[in-house]
Amino acid sequence: MAYVIVFVLALIVLLVIISIIRAARFRPLPEAAADRRELELDREKIAGDLAEMLRCRTVSDMDESKIDTGEFERFGKLLQERFPHVHRHCGLERIGKTGLLYCWKGESSSKPTVLMAHYDVVPADEKGWIKPAFEGIIENGEIWGRGALDTKSTLCGIMEAVEYLIKQGFVPKNDIWLSFSGDEEIYGETCPAIVSELERRGIKPAMVLDEGGAIVEKVFPGVDRPCALIGTAEKGVANVTFSMESQGGHSSTPPRHTIAGRLARAMVEIERHPFGFQLAKPVQEMFDTMGRHSGFALRIVFANLWLFKPVLNLVSRISGNEMYALMHTTCAITRMEGSQAFNVLPPKASFGANLRLLGSDTVDSVKERFRRIINDDDIRIDVVLGMNPTKSSDTDCEEWHKLKRIIKGIWPDVIVSPYLMLGCSDSRHFCRISDNVFRFSPMALSKEQRDMIHGHNERIPVETLVKTVEFYVNLIYEL
C-alpha cells in the first residue's frame, strides 16, 4: 500500500510539473507584420448610402403574403443608383426570388473570392424605439435603423469598397463575387440557389467571407485586449415538435394521464438529460489562441486541455449560457399548445424545441436520442427544420493568414482568433464548394451594440461604418 501511495503522489507531482512547464511555454505566437493603406473616403456619401438602404423596409417573413416585394425591388434599384460604377463594370444576375449576384472580373479566375451579406431584416416593434426604425436618421454621428448592424452595413461596406476601387481604375488579381440575399433571416432558398449556380459553373471559391464575429471585448477569461473573432464553423440547428392526439372530452372524467401530462413528462426527461460535453475544433483553436494571452493560472488549464477537459465541462455547466453553448448541443423548449379551455381535454397537444447542434450531433442522431429518452411510442416527433453543423474551415492557409493580416492592419491592438458561431448564417451553404468559409463582421461592437441586433434602437456610428469600408478596400487589394 505504501508503494502505491508513493507512486500516486509521484504521478501527481509529475503531472503538476508537466502542466506548469507547458503553461510557461504557452505564449502568444509571432504574427506577420500588418500594413494599412491610407484612403480618402467620402464619409458623407457612405453614411447617406446606408441611410437610404435603411429606408427600404425589406422585412422578410415565413408567410410570403406578409412580404412587401416592392421594397425589395426598391432596394435593388437603389443599389443601381448609388453605385453606378459597380453596375457598369460588374455583371449582375438575379438568382431566385431575392438573390443579387455580381461578378467583378479580375486578372485571373483561379482563386475567386465571395463577399457576402443579406439585405433582408427582421421586423421592428417601433413602440420600443427612440427613433423610427425605417427612416435612416443620421444624428450625433450615428445612423439609425433596422439593419444598421445586421447586415446592410456590411453590404454597404462591400459596395462602397468596390465602387471606390473601380473609380481608382483598380483591377483585382482574381475574380470577386458579391453575393447578396434577401431571405437569410427566414432560412430562405436564395443562398442555396446561388451556391448551386456557382457549383454548376465549376467555381470553387478560395475564400468566402460573410457576417459573423466582430471586434469585441471581455469575452474570454483573463484577456483584457479586444478580440477579433472569426467564425470558422457554425453549429447546426433543428426545430423539433413533439405531439400527441386523443379523443378529447370533458375534464370532469379525465384519463389517468392526459396527453398534456405525458408531454410534460417528456419535457422533464429531455431537460433531465442534457447533451454531453464536446470540444469541437473551432473551440479548441479559440482556447489555444486566446488562452496564450490569459493569466498564468488559466494558461495552465488551456495549455493542458488533455488533462483539464473534466474541469472545463464542470465550468461550462456552472457558467451556463455562452460558455455552455460552446461545448454542448443545446435544447431550448420554446413552444407549448393544448386546450383552449380549462374544462376541455385537448384533442391534440404539442410542444416545440429549438436545438443548436454541436460536433458529432446531427439532426438524425438527436431525433433518435429523444425517442430513447422519452420512451413513449405515442408521442410523435417531427423535425420541422434541420441543418447539421458545418465543417470547420482551414486556419492554416493563405486566405486565413491574409484575413488576419488585414484585420491587424485596421485594428492593430486586437487578438485575432477562430471561434464557433452559435447562430446560423447563409455562409453555411458555401461549405459545399469552399474549404475556407469565414464569418467576420469588420466592426468594433460593444455588448450594448450587439444587443441591438434584432433588438430595439439598432444603429451604427458613422466612424464604424467608414472603418468597415476601409477594411473591405484593404482586403480587396490583397485578393
C-alpha positions in Angstrom: 0.0 0.0 0.0 2.9 2.4 0.8 4.4 1.8 -2.6 1.0 2.6 -4.3 0.6 5.8 -2.3 4.2 6.8 -3.2 3.5 6.0 -6.9 0.3 8.0 -7.0 1.9 11.0 -5.3 4.9 10.8 -7.7 2.5 10.7 -10.6 0.6 13.7 -9.3 3.8 15.7 -8.9 4.9 14.7 -12.4 1.6 15.9 -13.9 1.9 19.2 -12.0 5.5 19.8 -13.2 4.5 18.9 -16.8 1.5 21.2 -16.7 3.5 24.1 -15.3 6.2 23.7 -18.0 3.7 23.5 -20.8 1.9 26.6 -19.4 5.3 28.5 -19.2 5.8 27.7 -22.9 2.2 28.5 -23.8 2.9 32.1 -25.1 1.4 34.1 -27.9 2.7 33.0 -31.3 4.6 35.5 -33.6 2.5 37.2 -36.2 3.3 38.6 -39.6 3.6 42.4 -39.8 0.4 44.1 -40.9 0.1 47.2 -43.1 -2.7 49.6 -43.8 -3.4 51.7 -46.9 -4.3 55.3 -46.2 -7.6 56.1 -48.0 -9.6 59.2 -48.8 -13.1 58.0 -48.3 -16.2 60.2 -48.7 -17.8 59.8 -45.3 -20.9 61.8 -46.1 -21.6 59.7 -49.2 -21.1 56.4 -47.2 -23.4 57.5 -44.4 -26.0 58.7 -46.9 -25.9 55.5 -48.8 -26.6 53.3 -45.8 -29.3 55.7 -44.6 -31.1 55.2 -47.9 -30.7 51.4 -47.6 -32.3 51.5 -44.2 -35.3 53.3 -45.6 -36.2 50.3 -47.6 -38.5 48.1 -45.5 -37.0 44.8 -46.6 -38.6 42.7 -43.8 -38.7 39.0 -44.6 -41.3 36.7 -43.2 -42.1 33.0 -43.4 -45.5 34.0 -44.6 -44.9 35.3 -48.1 -48.2 37.2 -48.1 -46.7 39.5 -45.4 -43.7 40.4 -47.5 -43.7 43.7 -49.3 -41.9 42.7 -52.5 -41.9 46.3 -53.7 -39.5 47.2 -51.0 -37.1 44.5 -52.1 -37.3 45.7 -55.7 -36.8 49.3 -54.5 -33.6 48.2 -52.7 -32.2 46.6 -55.9 -32.9 49.8 -57.9 -31.3 51.9 -55.1 -28.0 49.9 -55.5 -28.0 50.8 -59.2 -28.5 54.5 -58.5 -26.0 54.8 -55.6 -23.2 52.5 -57.1 -23.1 53.2 -60.9 -19.5 52.1 -61.4 -20.3 48.7 -59.8 -23.2 48.2 -62.2 -21.2 49.3 -65.3 -18.2 47.0 -64.6 -19.7 44.0 -62.6 -22.1 41.7 -64.2 -25.4 41.4 -62.2 -27.5 38.3 -62.1 -30.7 37.8 -60.2 -30.9 34.4 -58.6 -34.0 33.0 -57.1 -36.5 35.4 -55.6 -34.2 37.8 -53.9 -30.6 37.0 -55.0 -28.3 39.7 -56.3 -25.0 38.1 -57.6 -22.3 40.4 -59.0 -19.1 39.2 -60.7 -16.1 41.6 -60.8 -13.7 40.1 -63.2 -10.1 40.0 -62.1 -6.8 39.3 -63.9 -7.4 35.6 -63.1 -10.3 33.3 -62.2 -8.1 30.7 -60.4 -8.7 31.9 -56.9 -12.1 33.6 -56.8 -13.4 35.2 -53.6 -17.1 35.6 -52.5 -18.0 38.6 -50.3 -21.5 38.1 -48.7 -24.2 40.0 -46.9 -28.0 39.9 -46.7 -30.3 42.8 -47.1 -33.5 41.4 -45.5 -34.2 42.4 -41.9 -36.3 41.2 -39.0 -39.4 43.1 -38.0 -39.1 46.1 -35.7 -41.6 46.8 -32.9 -41.3 50.6 -33.2 -43.1 51.2 -29.9 -39.8 50.3 -28.2 -37.7 52.5 -30.5 -36.5 56.0 -29.6 -36.4 56.9 -33.3 -38.3 55.4 -36.2 -36.8 52.1 -37.4 -37.1 52.8 -41.2 -36.3 56.4 -41.7 -32.5 56.2 -41.8 -32.0 59.1 -39.4 -28.4 60.4 -39.1 -27.9 62.1 -35.8 -25.0 62.7 -33.4 -22.6 60.7 -35.6 -24.9 57.6 -35.7 -27.1 56.1 -38.4 -30.4 54.7 -37.0 -32.5 51.9 -38.5 -33.3 48.2 -38.7 -30.5 46.5 -40.5 -27.8 49.1 -39.5 -25.8 46.3 -38.0 -27.4 43.2 -39.4 -26.3 43.4 -42.2 -27.0 46.3 -44.5 -23.9 47.9 -43.0 -21.6 45.2 -44.3 -23.4 45.1 -47.7 -22.9 48.9 -47.9 -19.2 48.4 -46.9 -18.7 45.9 -49.7 -20.4 48.1 -52.3 -18.6 51.2 -51.2 -15.2 49.5 -51.4 -15.8 48.1 -54.9 -17.2 51.4 -56.2 -14.2 53.3 -54.7 -11.7 50.9 -56.3 -13.3 50.8 -59.7 -13.2 54.6 -59.8 -9.5 54.4 -59.0 -9.0 52.1 -62.0 -8.1 49.1 -59.9 -8.5 45.6 -61.2 -8.4 42.7 -58.7 -5.9 39.9 -59.1 -8.7 37.3 -59.0 -12.5 37.3 -59.7 -14.6 38.7 -56.9 -18.2 37.6 -56.5 -20.6 39.7 -54.4 -23.4 37.5 -53.1 -26.5 39.2 -51.5 -29.7 37.5 -50.4 -33.0 38.8 -49.2 -34.2 35.9 -47.2 -31.4 35.0 -44.8 -33.4 35.7 -41.7 -36.0 33.1 -42.6 -33.6 30.4 -43.7 -34.6 31.1 -47.3 -33.6 29.4 -50.6 -31.8 32.2 -52.2 -28.3 31.5 -51.0 -28.6 27.7 -51.7 -29.7 28.6 -55.2 -26.6 30.9 -55.6 -24.3 28.2 -54.4 -25.9 25.7 -56.8 -25.4 28.1 -59.7 -21.7 28.7 -58.9 -21.2 24.9 -58.4 -22.8 24.3 -61.8 -20.2 26.6 -63.4 -17.4 24.8 -61.6 -16.5 27.8 -59.4 -14.7 26.8 -56.2 -14.1 30.0 -54.1 -10.7 30.3 -52.5 -12.4 32.2 -49.7 -15.9 33.2 -48.6 -16.5 36.0 -46.2 -19.8 36.6 -44.5 -21.2 38.1 -41.3 -20.2 36.6 -38.0 -17.8 37.6 -35.3 -16.7 41.1 -34.7 -14.2 43.2 -32.7 -15.3 42.6 -29.1 -14.0 43.0 -25.6 -14.2 41.0 -22.3 -15.4 37.8 -24.0 -12.6 35.5 -22.7 -11.5 34.9 -19.1 -8.2 36.6 -18.3 -7.9 38.5 -21.6 -8.3 42.3 -21.4 -7.4 43.1 -25.0 -10.1 43.5 -27.7 -10.5 40.3 -29.8 -11.4 39.9 -33.5 -13.4 36.7 -33.6 -13.7 34.9 -36.9 -16.3 32.2 -37.1 -14.7 29.1 -38.8 -17.7 26.9 -38.3 -21.4 27.1 -37.3 -23.5 24.9 -35.0 -26.4 23.1 -36.7 -30.0 23.9 -36.0 -33.1 21.9 -35.6 -36.7 22.8 -34.8 -38.5 19.7 -33.4 -42.1 19.3 -32.5 -43.5 16.6 -30.1 -47.2 16.0 -30.4 -50.0 13.6 -29.2 -53.6 13.2 -30.1 -56.6 11.9 -28.1 -60.4 11.7 -28.2 -60.7 14.9 -26.2 -63.7 15.1 -23.9 -64.8 16.8 -20.7 -62.2 17.4 -18.0 -64.6 16.0 -15.3 -63.8 12.4 -16.4 -60.1 12.6 -17.4 -57.9 9.6 -18.1 -55.2 8.7 -15.6 -52.6 10.6 -17.6 -53.7 13.2 -20.2 -51.7 13.8 -23.3 -50.7 17.2 -21.9 -49.4 15.4 -18.8 -47.5 12.8 -20.8 -45.9 15.6 -22.9 -45.0 17.4 -19.8 -43.2 14.3 -18.5 -41.4 14.1 -21.9 -40.2 17.7 -21.4 -38.9 16.9 -18.0 -37.0 13.9 -19.3 -35.4 16.0 -22.1 -34.2 18.6 -19.6 -33.0 16.0 -17.2 -30.8 14.5 -19.9 -28.7 17.4 -21.4 -26.3 16.7 -24.2 -22.8 15.6 -23.5 -19.6 17.7 -23.4 -17.7 18.1 -26.7 -14.7 20.2 -27.6 -15.1 21.0 -31.3 -12.2 22.1 -33.5 -13.1 25.8 -33.6 -13.4 25.9 -29.8 -10.1 24.1 -29.3 -8.5 26.6 -31.7 -10.0 29.5 -29.8 -8.8 28.2 -26.5 -5.3 27.7 -28.0 -5.2 31.3 -29.4 -6.9 33.2 -26.6 -5.5 31.1 -23.7 -2.0 32.2 -24.7 -2.9 35.8 -23.7 -4.6 34.9 -20.3 -3.0 34.9 -16.9 -0.6 32.1 -15.8 -3.2 30.1 -13.8 -5.6 30.0 -16.8 -2.7 29.1 -19.1 -2.1 26.0 -17.0 -5.7 24.9 -18.0 -5.6 25.9 -21.6 -2.1 24.6 -22.3 -3.2 21.2 -20.9 -6.7 20.6 -22.2 -5.9 16.9 -22.4 -5.8 16.9 -18.6 -8.4 19.6 -17.8 -11.3 18.6 -20.0 -13.4 17.4 -17.0 -12.7 20.8 -15.3 -13.9 22.7 -18.5 -17.0 20.5 -18.6 -17.8 21.4 -15.0 -17.1 25.1 -15.5 -19.3 25.2 -18.6 -22.2 23.7 -16.7 -21.8 26.1 -13.8 -21.3 29.2 -16.1 -24.2 28.4 -18.4 -25.2 30.5 -21.4 -22.5 31.1 -24.0 -19.7 29.0 -22.3 -22.1 26.1 -22.0 -23.3 26.5 -25.6 -19.7 26.4 -26.9 -19.2 22.9 -25.6 -22.7 21.3 -25.7 -25.6 20.8 -28.1 -28.3 23.0 -26.6 -32.0 22.3 -26.4 -34.5 25.0 -25.5 -38.2 24.2 -25.2 -39.9 27.2 -26.6 -43.5 26.4 -27.6 -46.4 24.6 -25.9 -50.0 24.2 -27.1 -53.0 22.4 -25.7 -56.6 23.0 -24.9 -58.1 26.5 -25.2 -60.4 25.9 -22.2 -59.8 24.8 -18.6 -62.6 22.2 -18.7 -61.9 20.6 -22.1 -59.4 17.8 -22.6 -57.2 18.7 -25.7 -57.8 16.5 -28.7 -54.2 17.5 -29.7 -51.3 18.8 -27.7 -47.7 19.6 -28.6 -44.6 21.4 -27.6 -41.6 22.5 -29.6 -37.9 22.8 -29.1 -35.1 24.6 -30.8 -31.7 22.9 -30.8 -28.3 24.1 -31.7 -26.2 21.1 -32.8 -22.5 20.7 -32.0 -19.8 18.5 -33.3 -20.9 14.9 -33.9 -24.6 15.6 -33.1 -26.8 15.5 -36.2 -30.5 16.0 -36.9 -31.0 12.3 -37.2 -29.0 11.4 -34.0 -30.8 13.9 -31.8 -34.2 12.7 -33.0 -33.2 9.1 -32.2 -31.9 10.3 -28.8 -35.2 11.9 -28.0 -37.0 8.6 -28.7 -34.8 6.8 -26.2 -35.1 9.5 -23.5 -38.9 10.0 -23.8 -39.6 6.2 -24.2 -43.2 6.8 -25.3 -44.2 5.5 -28.7 -47.4 7.5 -28.7 -45.5 10.8 -28.9 -44.9 11.8 -32.5 -41.5 13.5 -33.1 -41.2 15.7 -36.2 -38.2 17.8 -37.4 -39.7 21.0 -38.9 -36.3 22.5 -39.8 -33.0 20.7 -39.6 -29.4 21.6 -40.6 -26.3 19.7 -39.4 -23.2 21.5 -38.0 -20.9 22.8 -40.7 -17.4 21.6 -41.3 -14.6 23.6 -39.9 -12.7 25.9 -42.2 -8.9 25.8 -42.5 -6.9 28.1 -40.2 -3.5 27.2 -41.7 -3.9 28.5 -45.2 -3.0 31.6 -47.2 -6.6 33.0 -47.0 -6.7 32.8 -43.2 -3.4 34.5 -42.8 -4.3 37.1 -45.3 -7.5 37.9 -43.4 -5.7 38.1 -40.1 -3.1 40.4 -41.6 -5.7 42.8 -42.9 -7.6 42.8 -39.6 -4.4 43.6 -37.7 -3.7 46.4 -40.1 -7.0 48.1 -39.4 -7.2 47.2 -35.7 -3.5 46.8 -34.5 -4.2 46.0 -30.9 -6.6 43.1 -31.4 -6.1 39.4 -30.9 -7.4 37.5 -34.0 -8.9 34.2 -33.1 -11.1 31.5 -34.6 -14.4 30.8 -32.9 -17.6 28.8 -33.2 -20.7 30.6 -34.5 -23.6 29.7 -32.2 -26.1 31.1 -34.7 -26.7 30.3 -38.4 -25.8 32.3 -41.5 -26.2 31.9 -45.2 -22.5 31.2 -45.5 -23.0 27.6 -44.3 -24.3 26.7 -47.8 -20.9 27.7 -49.3 -19.2 25.0 -47.3 -20.3 22.7 -50.1 -18.0 24.4 -52.6 -15.3 26.0 -50.5 -12.9 24.9 -47.7 -12.3 28.5 -46.5 -15.6 30.0 -45.3 -15.1 32.7 -42.7 -17.6 34.7 -40.7 -16.5 38.1 -39.6 -18.3 41.4 -39.4 -15.5 44.1 -39.7 -16.6 46.4 -36.9 -15.9 47.0 -33.3 -19.1 46.4 -31.3 -19.8 46.9 -27.6 -22.1 44.5 -25.7 -24.8 47.2 -25.9 -24.4 47.4 -29.6 -24.5 43.6 -30.0 -27.7 43.5 -28.0 -29.3 45.9 -30.6 -29.1 43.3 -33.3 -32.7 42.0 -33.6 -33.5 44.4 -30.7 -34.6 47.9 -30.2 -32.8 51.1 -31.4 -30.4 49.4 -33.8 -27.8 51.9 -35.0 -24.2 52.2 -36.1 -21.7 55.0 -35.6 -20.6 56.6 -38.9 -17.0 56.1 -37.9 -17.6 52.4 -37.5 -19.2 52.2 -40.9 -16.3 54.1 -42.6 -13.9 51.7 -41.0 -15.9 48.8 -42.4 -15.4 50.3 -45.9 -11.7 50.7 -45.2 -11.4 47.0 -44.2 -13.0 45.8 -47.5 -10.9 48.1 -49.6 -7.7 46.8 -47.9 -8.9 43.2 -48.2 -9.8 43.5 -51.9 -6.3 44.9 -52.7 -4.9 41.5 -51.4 -7.4 39.1 -53.1 
